[in-house]
Amino acid sequence: MRAKLLTIGDEILIGQIINSNAAFIGEKMYSIGIPVEKIVSIGDTEEAFIEELDDSMRNFDVTLITGGLGPTHDDITKPVMVKYFNDELVLNEDVLKYVKSIFENRNIPMPEVNTGQAEVLRYGEHIWNSMGTAPGIWKELFGRVFVAMPGVPYEMKAMMNNYVLPKLSNNFASRINYVMKQKTLLTTGIGESTLSEMIGNIDELIGDSKLAFLPSPDGVRLRINVLKENEQEANDELRVIEGNLKEKIGKYIFGEEDQKIEEIIGELLKESKLTLSTAESCTGGLISSRITDISGSSDYYEGGINTYSYKAKVRSLGVKKGSLEKHGAVSEKVAKQMAKGVRKYFKTDIGISVTGIAGPGGATPEKPVGLVWIGFSSKEKTFAQKFLFGNNREVNKRRSSQAALDILRQELLLLK
């Protein structure tokens, strides 16, 4: 089974929007054993669309199309499919009634142009759009399947989950004679090349399976892909590979799939019945924001203080003027005093601090852009760690917040 994804819209090509639909569809198609082998984005032109339809007829069993199903002149998907497949449009009264009801419920007169959205292919199936006005299209010809869906992500996702995926799974079950499984392990605090060295001979570790390294400012995602004859074999293979990876790099693995490190920290804090506070300089509240993104964080997070200036560090956190004058704000001494000061201010069990040079200005030969000190303070110990991240201000802030959260995670694990 070969599948292709075609996304239509000038807005994708000029970078006006990010093609998030591709990631969702790719993941979902892989989960049912029909992986997407090719993703193509084209503009709103008939010529490019027909060229891709020709390619699909020659090479792919399933072609999923997103975009171009709206009511305006640049929405070319339906008219081009009618022309290409020598089909015709017919008005579907049920769809028209539904489209009208959407406008009526919003107390808005329906523009006449929206009537065209109720026109469907005579020799195809329409896919009900529970989230919008444009129905999707399911067209089969010469053993090929073409599925057209709106480009609006939540409309497309509803169609995929409610109709497209179940129908593809059912129709092609006899042609899918293998099981595909995927798992992602999340690492942080280590670079891609170092991680690869620690893992060693990857071919020996994974055999016929696949292991992908996906780096980001937060860390490296390790995606394991397994293909076996049955589900039991696939699950067993996944467990073996995961176990081998954890044996080699377990220290750096903090979670899996879509977990967030702040979510894991929240669970650890609740289990340990400990409270947390934060003192931030170069991250400007990013750590506090990430922690409070988790529902229920008020159970363990008391609050944070942003102390950007020398004066604020002295006044709010009790940092000593002499330390600032002798060592500067970006130093081990000040990071430790910040962490201890915020812990005492909020009367929490743990205090975390960050002070650094995010850039692009403010650096000296001794203290380059990307230099960051992260402090940790509890009743038992206070320490600080030094990091050198790079030249990009936004990336430095993100990496600083991630490193601070990982230090906290590792300290909490020591208490278990």
C-alpha positions as CSV (number, residue, x, y, z in Angstrom):
1,M,0.0,0.0,0.0
2,R,1.4,3.4,-1.1
3,A,0.0,6.7,0.1
4,K,0.6,10.3,-0.8
5,L,-0.4,13.6,0.7
6,L,-1.1,16.6,-1.4
7,T,-1.6,20.0,0.2
8,I,-3.0,22.8,-1.8
9,G,-2.7,26.6,-1.2
10,D,-0.4,29.5,-2.1
11,E,-0.4,30.4,1.6
12,I,1.7,27.3,2.4
13,L,4.3,27.9,-0.3
14,I,4.9,31.5,0.8
15,G,5.2,30.6,4.4
16,Q,2.1,32.4,5.6
17,I,0.9,29.2,7.4
18,I,2.7,26.1,8.7
19,N,1.6,22.8,7.1
20,S,0.6,21.2,10.4
21,N,-1.9,19.0,8.6
22,A,1.0,16.9,7.1
23,A,2.2,15.9,10.6
24,F,-1.2,14.9,11.8
25,I,-2.1,12.9,8.6
26,G,1.3,11.2,8.5
27,E,1.0,10.0,12.1
28,K,-2.5,8.7,11.6
29,M,-1.8,6.9,8.3
30,Y,1.2,5.2,9.8
31,S,-0.9,4.0,12.8
32,I,-3.3,2.1,10.4
33,G,-0.4,0.5,8.4
34,I,-0.6,2.8,5.3
35,P,2.4,5.1,5.7
36,V,2.6,8.3,3.7
37,E,5.6,8.0,1.3
38,K,5.4,11.4,-0.4
39,I,4.2,14.8,0.7
40,V,3.7,17.5,-1.9
41,S,2.6,21.1,-1.5
42,I,1.4,23.1,-4.5
43,G,-0.1,26.5,-5.2
44,D,-3.7,27.2,-6.3
45,T,-3.1,26.2,-10.0
46,E,-5.0,23.7,-12.1
47,E,-1.8,22.7,-14.0
48,A,0.1,21.7,-10.8
49,F,-2.9,19.9,-9.4
50,I,-3.5,17.8,-12.6
51,E,0.2,17.0,-12.7
52,E,0.0,15.6,-9.2
53,L,-3.2,13.7,-9.9
54,D,-1.4,12.0,-12.8
55,D,1.5,11.1,-10.5
56,S,-1.0,9.6,-8.0
57,M,-2.8,7.5,-10.7
58,R,0.5,6.0,-11.8
59,N,2.2,5.4,-8.4
60,F,-0.1,5.6,-5.3
61,D,-3.0,3.5,-4.0
62,V,-4.3,6.4,-1.7
63,T,-4.0,10.1,-2.2
64,L,-5.1,12.4,0.6
65,I,-5.7,16.0,-0.5
66,T,-6.2,19.0,1.9
67,G,-7.1,22.6,1.0
68,G,-9.0,24.3,-1.8
69,L,-12.5,23.2,-0.8
70,G,-13.9,26.7,0.2
71,P,-16.4,28.8,-1.6
72,T,-14.1,31.3,-3.3
73,H,-12.5,31.5,-6.7
74,D,-9.1,30.2,-5.6
75,D,-10.6,27.0,-4.1
76,I,-9.8,24.7,-7.0
77,T,-10.0,21.2,-5.6
78,K,-13.6,20.4,-6.5
79,P,-13.6,21.8,-10.0
80,V,-10.3,20.3,-11.0
81,M,-11.3,16.8,-9.6
82,V,-14.6,17.1,-11.6
83,K,-12.6,17.9,-14.8
84,Y,-9.9,15.3,-14.2
85,F,-12.3,12.4,-13.4
86,N,-14.8,13.4,-16.1
87,D,-17.4,13.7,-13.3
88,E,-20.1,16.3,-12.7
89,L,-21.5,18.3,-9.8
90,V,-25.0,17.8,-8.4
91,L,-26.8,19.7,-5.6
92,N,-27.2,17.7,-2.4
93,E,-30.2,19.0,-0.6
94,D,-29.1,17.5,2.8
95,V,-25.8,19.2,2.6
96,L,-27.4,22.5,1.5
97,K,-29.8,22.3,4.5
98,Y,-26.9,21.7,6.8
99,V,-24.9,24.6,5.4
100,K,-27.9,26.9,5.7
101,S,-28.4,25.8,9.3
102,I,-24.9,26.9,10.2
103,F,-25.5,30.4,9.1
104,E,-29.0,30.5,10.7
105,N,-27.5,29.4,14.0
106,R,-25.1,32.3,13.8
107,N,-27.8,34.7,12.8
108,I,-25.9,35.5,9.6
109,P,-27.4,35.6,6.1
110,M,-25.9,32.9,4.0
111,P,-24.0,34.3,0.9
112,E,-25.2,32.8,-2.3
113,V,-21.6,31.6,-3.0
114,N,-21.9,29.1,-0.2
115,T,-24.6,27.2,-2.1
116,G,-21.8,25.8,-4.2
117,Q,-20.5,24.0,-1.1
118,A,-23.6,21.7,-1.3
119,E,-22.6,20.6,-4.8
120,V,-21.0,17.2,-4.7
121,L,-19.5,14.7,-7.2
122,R,-22.2,12.6,-8.9
123,Y,-19.9,9.6,-9.0
124,G,-18.2,10.0,-5.7
125,E,-19.0,10.0,-2.0
126,H,-19.2,13.2,0.0
127,I,-17.7,13.2,3.5
128,W,-19.8,14.9,6.1
129,N,-18.2,18.0,7.7
130,S,-19.3,18.1,11.3
131,M,-17.1,21.1,12.0
132,G,-17.7,23.4,8.9
133,T,-19.5,24.0,5.7
134,A,-17.4,22.2,3.0
135,P,-18.0,18.5,2.7
136,G,-15.1,16.3,1.8
137,I,-14.8,14.0,-1.3
138,W,-14.1,10.3,-1.5
139,K,-13.4,9.2,-5.1
140,E,-12.4,5.7,-6.3
141,L,-11.2,4.9,-9.8
142,F,-9.2,2.0,-11.2
143,G,-8.3,0.8,-7.8
144,R,-7.0,4.2,-6.7
145,V,-8.6,6.2,-3.8
146,F,-8.6,10.0,-3.7
147,V,-9.8,11.8,-0.6
148,A,-10.2,15.5,-0.5
149,M,-10.6,17.4,2.8
150,P,-10.7,21.0,3.9
151,G,-7.4,22.6,4.8
152,V,-8.8,24.0,8.1
153,P,-7.1,21.6,10.6
154,Y,-10.0,20.9,13.0
155,E,-12.3,20.2,10.0
156,M,-9.8,17.9,8.5
157,K,-9.0,16.1,11.7
158,A,-12.7,15.4,12.3
159,M,-13.1,13.9,8.8
160,M,-9.9,11.8,9.2
161,N,-11.0,10.4,12.6
162,N,-14.7,9.9,11.9
163,Y,-14.7,8.7,8.3
164,V,-11.4,8.4,6.4
165,L,-9.3,6.3,8.7
166,P,-12.0,3.8,9.6
167,K,-12.9,3.4,5.9
168,L,-9.3,3.0,4.8
169,S,-8.7,0.4,7.5
170,N,-11.8,-1.5,6.5
171,N,-11.4,-1.4,2.8
172,F,-7.7,-2.3,2.7
173,A,-7.5,-4.7,5.6
174,S,-6.7,-7.6,3.3
175,R,-3.9,-5.7,1.6
176,I,-2.1,-4.7,4.9
177,N,-0.3,-7.9,5.8
178,Y,2.0,-6.4,8.4
179,V,1.8,-4.4,11.6
180,M,3.6,-1.1,12.1
181,K,4.3,0.3,15.5
182,Q,6.0,3.5,16.6
183,K,7.2,4.9,19.9
184,T,9.0,8.1,20.7
185,L,11.4,8.5,23.6
186,L,12.2,12.1,24.8
187,T,15.7,13.0,25.9
188,T,17.2,16.3,27.1
189,G,20.5,17.6,28.3
190,I,22.5,15.9,25.6
191,G,23.3,16.7,22.0
192,E,22.4,14.5,19.0
193,S,26.0,13.5,18.1
194,T,26.9,12.6,21.8
195,L,23.7,10.7,22.1
196,S,24.5,8.7,19.0
197,E,28.0,7.9,20.3
198,M,26.5,6.7,23.6
199,I,24.0,4.4,21.9
200,G,26.8,2.9,19.8
201,N,26.1,0.5,16.8
202,I,22.6,1.5,15.9
203,D,22.1,-1.3,13.3
204,E,23.1,-3.9,15.9
205,L,20.7,-2.3,18.4
206,I,17.6,-2.1,16.1
207,G,18.0,-4.7,13.4
208,D,15.5,-4.3,10.7
209,S,13.6,-1.5,12.6
210,K,14.3,2.2,12.3
211,L,15.6,4.8,14.8
212,A,15.3,8.5,13.9
213,F,17.0,11.4,15.8
214,L,14.8,14.5,15.9
215,P,16.6,17.4,17.6
216,S,15.0,20.6,19.0
217,P,15.9,23.2,21.6
218,D,14.3,21.0,24.3
219,G,16.3,18.0,23.4
220,V,16.4,15.0,21.0
221,R,13.3,12.9,20.3
222,L,14.2,9.3,19.5
223,R,11.5,7.8,17.2
224,I,11.5,4.0,17.0
225,N,9.6,2.4,14.0
226,V,9.0,-1.3,13.9
227,L,7.4,-3.4,11.1
228,K,6.5,-7.0,11.9
229,E,4.1,-9.7,10.7
230,N,1.8,-9.4,13.8
231,E,1.0,-7.2,16.7
232,Q,2.7,-9.4,19.3
233,E,6.0,-9.4,17.4
234,A,5.9,-5.7,16.9
235,N,5.2,-5.0,20.6
236,D,7.9,-7.4,21.7
237,E,10.4,-5.7,19.3
238,L,9.5,-2.3,20.6
239,R,10.0,-3.4,24.2
240,V,13.5,-4.8,23.4
241,I,14.7,-1.7,21.6
242,E,13.3,0.6,24.2
243,G,15.0,-1.5,27.0
244,N,18.3,-1.4,25.2
245,L,18.1,2.4,24.7
246,K,17.2,3.0,28.4
247,E,20.2,0.8,29.4
248,K,22.5,3.0,27.4
249,I,21.1,6.5,27.8
250,G,18.4,6.2,30.5
251,K,19.8,9.2,32.5
252,Y,18.8,11.5,29.6
253,I,15.3,10.0,28.9
254,F,12.7,12.0,30.7
255,G,9.5,10.8,29.0
256,E,7.8,9.5,25.9
257,E,5.5,10.5,23.1
258,D,4.0,14.0,23.8
259,Q,4.8,14.3,27.4
260,K,6.3,17.6,28.7
261,I,9.1,17.8,31.2
262,E,7.0,20.3,33.2
263,E,4.2,17.7,33.4
264,I,6.6,15.1,34.7
265,I,8.1,17.5,37.3
266,G,4.6,18.3,38.5
267,E,3.9,14.6,39.2
268,L,7.2,14.2,41.0
269,L,6.6,17.2,43.1
270,K,3.1,16.0,44.1
271,E,4.5,12.5,44.9
272,S,7.2,14.0,47.1
273,K,4.8,16.5,48.6
274,L,7.3,19.3,47.9
275,T,6.8,22.9,46.9
276,L,8.7,25.0,44.3
277,S,9.5,28.6,43.6
278,T,11.5,30.2,40.8
279,A,13.8,33.2,40.3
280,E,14.4,34.2,36.7
281,S,16.6,36.7,34.9
282,C,17.5,35.9,31.3
283,T,14.4,33.6,30.9
284,G,12.0,36.4,31.8
285,G,9.3,34.2,33.4
286,L,9.5,31.4,30.8
287,I,10.1,28.7,33.5
288,S,7.2,30.0,35.5
289,S,5.0,30.0,32.4
290,R,5.9,26.4,31.5
291,I,5.2,25.2,35.1
292,T,1.9,26.9,35.3
293,D,0.8,25.6,31.9
294,I,0.1,22.4,33.7
295,S,-3.3,22.1,35.3
296,G,-3.1,21.7,39.1
297,S,0.3,23.3,39.3
298,S,-1.0,25.4,42.2
299,D,-0.7,22.3,44.4
300,Y,3.1,22.6,44.3
301,Y,4.1,25.9,42.7
302,E,4.0,28.9,45.0
303,G,5.3,31.6,42.6
304,G,8.2,33.2,40.9
305,I,10.1,36.5,40.7
306,N,11.6,38.1,37.6
307,T,14.7,40.0,38.7
308,Y,16.3,41.5,35.6
309,S,18.3,44.3,37.2
310,Y,21.0,44.3,39.9
311,K,18.7,46.3,42.1
312,A,15.8,43.8,41.8
313,K,18.1,40.9,42.6
314,V,19.3,42.7,45.8
315,R,15.8,44.0,46.8
316,S,13.7,40.9,46.1
317,L,16.0,38.0,46.5
318,G,18.6,39.2,49.0
319,V,21.5,38.8,46.6
320,K,24.6,40.5,48.1
321,K,25.8,43.7,46.4
322,G,29.4,42.6,46.9
323,S,28.7,39.3,45.0
324,L,27.3,41.3,42.1
325,E,30.1,43.8,42.0
326,K,32.8,41.1,42.3
327,H,31.4,38.3,40.2
328,G,28.6,39.9,38.1
329,A,25.0,38.9,37.8
330,V,25.9,35.9,35.5
331,S,27.9,33.9,38.0
332,E,27.8,30.8,40.1
333,K,27.7,32.8,43.3
334,V,24.7,34.9,42.2
335,A,22.8,32.0,40.8
336,K,23.1,30.2,44.2
337,Q,22.0,33.3,46.1
338,M,19.0,33.7,43.8
339,A,17.8,30.2,44.3
340,K,18.2,30.3,48.0
341,G,16.6,33.8,48.2
342,V,13.5,32.8,46.3
343,R,13.1,29.7,48.4
344,K,13.2,31.7,51.5
345,Y,10.9,34.4,50.1
346,F,8.2,32.0,49.2
347,K,9.0,29.5,52.1
348,T,9.1,26.6,49.6
349,D,11.0,23.3,49.8
350,I,12.9,24.0,46.5
351,G,14.1,27.2,44.7
352,I,15.3,27.3,41.1
353,S,17.1,30.2,39.6
354,V,18.4,31.2,36.1
355,T,20.8,34.0,35.2
356,G,22.6,34.4,31.9
357,I,23.5,36.3,28.8
358,A,20.7,35.6,26.2
359,G,22.2,37.9,23.6
360,P,22.9,39.3,21.2
361,G,24.3,42.1,23.3
362,G,25.8,42.2,26.9
363,A,28.7,39.8,26.3
364,T,32.3,40.2,27.3
365,P,35.4,38.0,26.4
366,E,35.0,36.3,29.7
367,K,31.2,35.9,29.5
368,P,30.0,35.2,26.0
369,V,26.5,35.1,24.6
370,G,24.8,31.9,25.7
371,L,26.5,31.7,29.1
372,V,23.9,30.6,31.7
373,W,24.1,29.7,35.4
374,I,21.3,27.7,36.8
375,G,20.9,27.5,40.6
376,F,19.1,24.9,42.8
377,S,18.4,25.3,46.5
378,S,16.7,23.0,49.0
379,K,17.0,22.7,52.8
380,E,19.7,20.1,52.2
381,K,21.9,21.7,49.5
382,T,22.4,24.7,47.2
383,F,24.4,24.5,44.0
384,A,24.7,26.0,40.5
385,Q,25.6,24.6,37.1
386,K,27.1,26.4,34.2
387,F,25.9,26.1,30.6
388,L,27.0,27.5,27.2
389,F,24.1,27.4,24.8
390,G,24.8,29.6,21.7
391,N,24.1,32.9,19.9
392,N,20.3,32.8,19.4
393,R,18.4,34.7,22.1
394,E,15.1,32.9,21.7
395,V,16.7,29.5,21.6
396,N,18.9,30.4,24.6
397,K,15.9,31.2,26.7
398,R,14.1,28.0,25.7
399,R,17.3,25.9,26.4
400,S,17.8,27.6,29.7
401,S,14.3,26.9,30.9
402,Q,14.6,23.3,29.7
403,A,18.0,22.8,31.5
404,A,16.5,24.3,34.7
405,L,13.6,22.0,34.6
406,D,15.8,19.0,34.0
407,I,18.1,19.8,36.9
408,L,14.9,19.9,39.0
409,R,13.7,16.6,37.6
410,Q,17.0,14.8,38.3
411,E,17.1,16.2,41.9
412,L,13.5,15.0,42.5
413,L,14.4,11.5,41.2
414,L,17.1,11.3,43.8
415,L,14.4,11.6,46.5
416,K,12.3,8.7,45.2
